[in-house]
Amino acid sequence: MSVFDSILIPIHREGHRFVALFALASALFFMLAEPLGWIGVVLTLGCAYFFRDPARVSPQREGLIISPADGLVLSIERALPPQGLGMGDDPRLRICIFMSVLDVHVNRAPATGTVTALTYHSGAFFNASLDKASEQNERQAVRMTTSGGKDIAFVQIAGLIARRIVCHLAEGQTVKAGERFGIIRFGSRLDVYLDEGMNPLVLAGQRAVAGETVLADQRSKEAPRKGEVQ
């Protein structure tokens, strides 16, 4: 990738109309008062930055679970799987990733596999970094059977500012690891529920990159990692 390509990052299709509206408003502001126009230009650039959709290099080896979102790994703990997906009542290892308004908000498939169930829950808009967000916020849950036969789930969760979850997946659809499947607008969270035998390879407090960071590995026999802030 050239330096030029790294600067001119594509904008996700969900952002095209927003950028156009901000640009139109900026033009009108210039007609009213030049200082207002420049404020509009700054806001237009900020909108384009939010909807950026950079290319990613996604590992494709069977057994890997890749981060579906950019952001901060909030926690790694056992929790009940999402309701409505038919995944039983036994707790699973859950990795929670929080996306701030500065993170890329395009979501990517965490593994190659087939979507077996989807369920949408309307709800509140608490701060997505809170534990109760997983159960009380508006969310879109997806169940997938990976190409390696593992049963996983991932959940798009709206946040305090986020008011729109976009998911382009359908039951029976086959997706590839790292493939774009949706976006959450303006700050949110994404939870990943692992199958038994999948060992996490990230730590709470670590930054994850959608489509690139390996969250877990079905083949790994490594003990849970320890880390320290440097």
C-alpha positions as a LaTeX table, in Angstrom:
\begin{tabular}{lrrr}
\hline
Residue & $x$ (\AA) & $y$ (\AA) & $z$ (\AA) \\
\hline
Met1 & 0.00 & 0.00 & 0.00 \\
Ser2 & 1.36 & 3.42 & $-0.95$ \\
Val3 & 1.41 & 6.48 & 1.31 \\
Phe4 & $-1.25$ & 7.98 & $-0.96$ \\
Asp5 & $-3.53$ & 4.97 & $-0.39$ \\
Ser6 & $-3.07$ & 5.17 & 3.39 \\
Ile7 & $-4.27$ & 8.78 & 3.38 \\
Leu8 & $-7.24$ & 8.40 & 1.02 \\
Ile9 & $-9.08$ & 5.71 & 3.00 \\
Pro10 & $-12.44$ & 4.64 & 1.50 \\
Ile11 & $-15.66$ & 5.65 & 3.22 \\
His12 & $-18.19$ & 2.96 & 4.10 \\
Arg13 & $-21.37$ & 3.13 & 2.03 \\
Glu14 & $-23.42$ & 3.83 & 5.18 \\
Gly15 & $-21.55$ & 7.10 & 5.53 \\
His16 & $-21.99$ & 8.48 & 2.02 \\
Arg17 & $-25.27$ & 10.27 & 2.69 \\
Phe18 & $-24.04$ & 11.69 & 5.99 \\
Val19 & $-20.90$ & 13.11 & 4.42 \\
Ala20 & $-22.99$ & 14.55 & 1.58 \\
Leu21 & $-25.40$ & 16.20 & 4.04 \\
Phe22 & $-22.53$ & 17.72 & 6.04 \\
Ala23 & $-20.92$ & 18.99 & 2.82 \\
Leu24 & $-24.22$ & 20.53 & 1.68 \\
Ala25 & $-24.69$ & 22.19 & 5.07 \\
Ser26 & $-21.13$ & 23.57 & 4.86 \\
Ala27 & $-21.88$ & 25.14 & 1.48 \\
Leu28 & $-24.99$ & 26.80 & 2.91 \\
Phe29 & $-23.04$ & 28.01 & 5.95 \\
Phe30 & $-20.47$ & 29.65 & 3.65 \\
Met31 & $-23.30$ & 31.60 & 2.05 \\
Leu32 & $-24.45$ & 32.81 & 5.46 \\
Ala33 & $-21.08$ & 33.50 & 7.09 \\
Glu34 & $-17.63$ & 32.25 & 6.16 \\
Pro35 & $-16.60$ & 31.21 & 9.72 \\
Leu36 & $-19.67$ & 28.96 & 9.90 \\
Gly37 & $-18.65$ & 27.40 & 6.59 \\
Trp38 & $-15.23$ & 26.45 & 7.91 \\
Ile39 & $-16.84$ & 24.89 & 10.97 \\
Gly40 & $-18.97$ & 22.87 & 8.58 \\
Val41 & $-15.86$ & 21.74 & 6.69 \\
Val42 & $-14.30$ & 20.48 & 9.92 \\
Leu43 & $-17.49$ & 18.59 & 10.80 \\
Thr44 & $-17.65$ & 17.11 & 7.29 \\
Leu45 & $-14.09$ & 15.83 & 7.58 \\
Gly46 & $-14.89$ & 14.42 & 11.02 \\
Cys47 & $-17.89$ & 12.58 & 9.61 \\
Ala48 & $-15.78$ & 11.13 & 6.79 \\
Tyr49 & $-13.18$ & 10.04 & 9.34 \\
Phe50 & $-15.79$ & 8.23 & 11.42 \\
Phe51 & $-17.07$ & 6.24 & 8.42 \\
Arg52 & $-13.61$ & 5.30 & 7.15 \\
Asp53 & $-13.29$ & 1.73 & 5.94 \\
Pro54 & $-9.61$ & 0.74 & 5.65 \\
Ala55 & $-8.46$ & $-2.50$ & 4.04 \\
Arg56 & $-7.28$ & $-5.22$ & 6.42 \\
Val57 & $-5.14$ & $-8.35$ & 6.03 \\
Ser58 & $-7.14$ & $-11.20$ & 7.62 \\
Pro59 & $-5.60$ & $-14.56$ & 8.66 \\
Gln60 & $-7.45$ & $-17.41$ & 6.96 \\
Arg61 & $-6.27$ & $-20.50$ & 8.83 \\
Glu62 & $-9.04$ & $-22.77$ & 10.15 \\
Gly63 & $-9.52$ & $-22.58$ & 13.93 \\
Leu64 & $-8.73$ & $-18.88$ & 14.33 \\
Ile65 & $-11.23$ & $-16.40$ & 15.73 \\
Ile66 & $-10.42$ & $-12.88$ & 14.53 \\
Ser67 & $-11.57$ & $-9.64$ & 16.10 \\
Pro68 & $-14.80$ & $-8.41$ & 14.48 \\
Ala69 & $-14.22$ & $-4.84$ & 15.70 \\
Asp70 & $-11.57$ & $-2.22$ & 16.34 \\
Gly71 & $-11.37$ & $-1.19$ & 19.96 \\
Leu72 & $-10.42$ & $-1.94$ & 23.54 \\
Val73 & $-10.74$ & $-5.46$ & 24.94 \\
Leu74 & $-12.85$ & $-4.70$ & 28.02 \\
Ser75 & $-13.09$ & $-8.14$ & 29.56 \\
Ile76 & $-12.63$ & $-11.86$ & 29.01 \\
Glu77 & $-14.97$ & $-13.87$ & 31.22 \\
Arg78 & $-17.61$ & $-16.57$ & 31.20 \\
Ala79 & $-21.18$ & $-15.47$ & 30.54 \\
Leu80 & $-24.47$ & $-16.95$ & 29.37 \\
Pro81 & $-24.83$ & $-17.00$ & 25.57 \\
Pro82 & $-27.26$ & $-14.57$ & 23.91 \\
Gln83 & $-30.94$ & $-15.41$ & 24.21 \\
Gly84 & $-32.84$ & $-16.42$ & 21.11 \\
Leu85 & $-29.98$ & $-18.21$ & 19.34 \\
Gly86 & $-30.63$ & $-21.67$ & 20.79 \\
Met87 & $-27.14$ & $-22.01$ & 22.27 \\
Gly88 & $-28.22$ & $-23.47$ & 25.63 \\
Asp89 & $-27.78$ & $-22.18$ & 29.17 \\
Asp90 & $-24.16$ & $-23.09$ & 29.85 \\
Pro91 & $-21.81$ & $-20.12$ & 30.27 \\
Arg92 & $-19.28$ & $-19.55$ & 27.49 \\
Leu93 & $-16.07$ & $-17.57$ & 27.36 \\
Arg94 & $-16.99$ & $-14.06$ & 26.21 \\
Ile95 & $-14.60$ & $-11.43$ & 24.83 \\
Cys96 & $-15.98$ & $-7.87$ & 24.95 \\
Ile97 & $-14.59$ & $-5.16$ & 22.65 \\
Phe98 & $-15.52$ & $-1.50$ & 23.15 \\
Met99 & $-15.46$ & 0.90 & 20.18 \\
Ser100 & $-15.07$ & 4.59 & 20.95 \\
Val101 & $-16.20$ & 7.26 & 18.50 \\
Leu102 & $-12.59$ & 7.44 & 17.25 \\
Asp103 & $-12.38$ & 3.76 & 16.27 \\
Val104 & $-13.25$ & 2.29 & 12.88 \\
His105 & $-16.85$ & 1.07 & 13.21 \\
Val106 & $-17.02$ & $-1.35$ & 10.29 \\
Asn107 & $-17.58$ & $-4.88$ & 11.65 \\
Arg108 & $-16.00$ & $-7.99$ & 10.14 \\
Ala109 & $-16.76$ & $-11.71$ & 10.37 \\
Pro110 & $-14.66$ & $-13.35$ & 13.12 \\
Ala111 & $-14.32$ & $-16.65$ & 11.26 \\
Thr112 & $-15.13$ & $-18.45$ & 8.04 \\
Gly113 & $-18.41$ & $-20.26$ & 8.44 \\
Thr114 & $-22.18$ & $-20.33$ & 8.03 \\
Val115 & $-24.70$ & $-18.13$ & 9.81 \\
Thr116 & $-27.15$ & $-20.44$ & 11.58 \\
Ala117 & $-29.32$ & $-17.98$ & 13.51 \\
Leu118 & $-29.89$ & $-14.26$ & 14.07 \\
Thr119 & $-31.90$ & $-12.41$ & 16.68 \\
Tyr120 & $-32.50$ & $-8.72$ & 17.26 \\
His121 & $-33.37$ & $-7.18$ & 20.63 \\
Ser122 & $-34.61$ & $-3.63$ & 21.06 \\
Gly123 & $-33.46$ & $-2.02$ & 24.28 \\
Ala124 & $-31.78$ & 0.83 & 26.08 \\
Phe125 & $-28.72$ & 2.89 & 25.15 \\
Phe126 & $-26.51$ & 2.66 & 28.23 \\
Asn127 & $-22.79$ & 3.30 & 27.95 \\
Ala128 & $-21.52$ & 0.28 & 25.99 \\
Ser129 & $-18.57$ & $-0.15$ & 28.37 \\
Leu130 & $-20.92$ & $-1.16$ & 31.21 \\
Asp131 & $-21.57$ & $-4.85$ & 31.92 \\
Lys132 & $-25.34$ & $-4.39$ & 31.72 \\
Ala133 & $-25.06$ & $-3.28$ & 28.09 \\
Ser134 & $-24.79$ & $-6.94$ & 27.01 \\
Glu135 & $-28.26$ & $-7.68$ & 28.40 \\
Gln136 & $-30.13$ & $-4.37$ & 28.32 \\
Asn137 & $-28.95$ & $-2.40$ & 25.28 \\
Glu138 & $-30.27$ & $-2.65$ & 21.73 \\
Arg139 & $-28.34$ & $-5.45$ & 20.04 \\
Gln140 & $-28.08$ & $-7.79$ & 17.06 \\
Ala141 & $-26.86$ & $-11.31$ & 17.84 \\
Val142 & $-25.48$ & $-13.79$ & 15.29 \\
Arg143 & $-24.76$ & $-17.50$ & 15.68 \\
Met144 & $-22.25$ & $-19.14$ & 13.38 \\
Thr145 & $-20.90$ & $-22.61$ & 12.72 \\
Thr146 & $-17.28$ & $-22.19$ & 11.68 \\
Ser147 & $-15.63$ & $-24.15$ & 8.88 \\
Gly148 & $-13.94$ & $-26.16$ & 11.64 \\
Gly149 & $-17.30$ & $-27.16$ & 13.12 \\
Lys150 & $-17.20$ & $-24.82$ & 16.12 \\
Asp151 & $-20.30$ & $-23.02$ & 17.39 \\
Ile152 & $-19.71$ & $-19.32$ & 18.14 \\
Ala153 & $-21.75$ & $-16.14$ & 18.48 \\
Phe154 & $-21.06$ & $-12.45$ & 18.09 \\
Val155 & $-23.25$ & $-9.54$ & 19.14 \\
Gln156 & $-23.38$ & $-5.95$ & 17.89 \\
Ile157 & $-24.42$ & $-3.73$ & 20.82 \\
Ala158 & $-25.58$ & $-0.12$ & 20.59 \\
Gly159 & $-24.06$ & 2.38 & 22.99 \\
Leu160 & $-24.78$ & 5.70 & 24.65 \\
Ile161 & $-24.45$ & 7.60 & 21.35 \\
Ala162 & $-24.93$ & 4.75 & 18.85 \\
Arg163 & $-28.49$ & 4.62 & 17.57 \\
Arg164 & $-28.18$ & 2.46 & 14.51 \\
Ile165 & $-26.98$ & $-1.13$ & 14.12 \\
Val166 & $-26.51$ & $-2.32$ & 10.54 \\
Cys167 & $-26.11$ & $-6.06$ & 9.89 \\
His168 & $-26.12$ & $-7.46$ & 6.34 \\
Leu169 & $-26.07$ & $-11.14$ & 7.33 \\
Ala170 & $-28.86$ & $-13.65$ & 6.69 \\
Glu171 & $-29.50$ & $-17.15$ & 8.03 \\
Gly172 & $-27.77$ & $-19.76$ & 5.87 \\
Gln173 & $-25.26$ & $-17.25$ & 4.49 \\
Thr174 & $-21.61$ & $-18.30$ & 4.26 \\
Val175 & $-19.01$ & $-15.66$ & 5.08 \\
Lys176 & $-15.24$ & $-15.53$ & 5.09 \\
Ala177 & $-13.07$ & $-14.49$ & 8.01 \\
Gly178 & $-12.49$ & $-10.74$ & 7.87 \\
Glu179 & $-15.40$ & $-10.11$ & 5.47 \\
Arg180 & $-17.36$ & $-6.93$ & 6.23 \\
Phe181 & $-20.84$ & $-7.68$ & 7.54 \\
Gly182 & $-22.08$ & $-4.45$ & 9.14 \\
Ile183 & $-21.44$ & $-1.25$ & 11.03 \\
Ile184 & $-22.57$ & 0.45 & 14.23 \\
Arg185 & $-22.89$ & 4.20 & 14.11 \\
Phe186 & $-21.25$ & 6.47 & 16.69 \\
Gly187 & $-19.70$ & 4.42 & 19.51 \\
Ser188 & $-20.65$ & 0.92 & 20.62 \\
Arg189 & $-19.49$ & $-2.60$ & 21.54 \\
Leu190 & $-19.12$ & $-6.09$ & 20.12 \\
Asp191 & $-19.12$ & $-9.30$ & 22.16 \\
Val192 & $-17.76$ & $-12.65$ & 20.92 \\
Tyr193 & $-18.84$ & $-15.93$ & 22.55 \\
Leu194 & $-16.40$ & $-18.79$ & 22.00 \\
Asp195 & $-17.01$ & $-22.53$ & 21.81 \\
Glu196 & $-15.40$ & $-24.92$ & 24.28 \\
Gly197 & $-11.74$ & $-25.63$ & 23.55 \\
Met198 & $-11.04$ & $-22.20$ & 22.11 \\
Asn199 & $-8.30$ & $-20.47$ & 24.09 \\
Pro200 & $-8.13$ & $-16.65$ & 24.18 \\
Leu201 & $-4.92$ & $-15.08$ & 22.91 \\
Val202 & $-5.70$ & $-11.50$ & 23.98 \\
Leu203 & $-5.83$ & $-9.70$ & 27.32 \\
Ala204 & $-8.23$ & $-7.23$ & 28.88 \\
Gly205 & $-6.90$ & $-3.75$ & 28.20 \\
Gln206 & $-5.36$ & $-4.71$ & 24.86 \\
Arg207 & $-6.30$ & $-2.95$ & 21.61 \\
Ala208 & $-7.87$ & $-5.13$ & 18.91 \\
Val209 & $-7.92$ & $-4.51$ & 15.15 \\
Ala210 & $-10.95$ & $-5.74$ & 13.19 \\
Gly211 & $-10.11$ & $-8.44$ & 10.68 \\
Glu212 & $-6.52$ & $-8.81$ & 11.90 \\
Thr213 & $-6.14$ & $-9.41$ & 15.66 \\
Val214 & $-6.47$ & $-13.11$ & 16.56 \\
Leu215 & $-8.74$ & $-13.35$ & 19.61 \\
Ala216 & $-8.60$ & $-17.12$ & 20.05 \\
Asp217 & $-7.26$ & $-20.29$ & 18.48 \\
Gln218 & $-9.01$ & $-23.65$ & 18.48 \\
Arg219 & $-5.65$ & $-25.41$ & 18.08 \\
Ser220 & $-3.82$ & $-23.54$ & 20.85 \\
Lys221 & $-2.99$ & $-25.39$ & 24.07 \\
Glu222 & $-1.42$ & $-22.31$ & 25.63 \\
Ala223 & $-2.45$ & $-21.42$ & 29.19 \\
Pro224 & $-4.25$ & $-18.08$ & 29.73 \\
Arg225 & $-1.80$ & $-15.25$ & 29.15 \\
Lys226 & $-0.68$ & $-12.71$ & 31.71 \\
Gly227 & 0.21 & $-9.16$ & 30.82 \\
Glu228 & 1.41 & $-5.88$ & 32.27 \\
Val229 & 1.16 & $-2.26$ & 31.24 \\
Gln230 & 4.50 & $-0.95$ & 29.95 \\
\hline
\end{tabular}
